[in-house]
Amino acid sequence: MGPELLKASVHSTSHSDGFKDAQMVELKTIQF
């Protein structure tokens, strides 16, 4: 799963709940 795919997923779930979850995932990906 590349960052591009993750970004697409984040864009797809740009709603309140999904957005928060996506942000956490992105943060974790950046930390790794």
N, C-alpha and C positions, 0 to 999 in steps of 0.2 A: 504493500500500500504506500504509494508515494505521496508527497505533500500536496501534489496537484489534485489527487483523488480526494484527499482529506478536505481540501479547500472546497471542492465541488459539493461534498457532503455537508460542509458547514453552510454553504450557500443555500442548499436545499432545505436545511433545517434552521432557517433564520428566524424562527419564532421564539418567543420568550424562553420557554423551557429548553427547547432544542439548542438555542443559541448558547445558553449557559453551559450546557453539556459539551457542545462543540468547542467552546473556548477552553474548557478544562482539558479536553483532548489535545487541542493545539498546544497548550502550555506544556503538557506532558511530553508531546513530541519534540518540542523545542528543547526541553530539559534533557531529553535522552540524547 
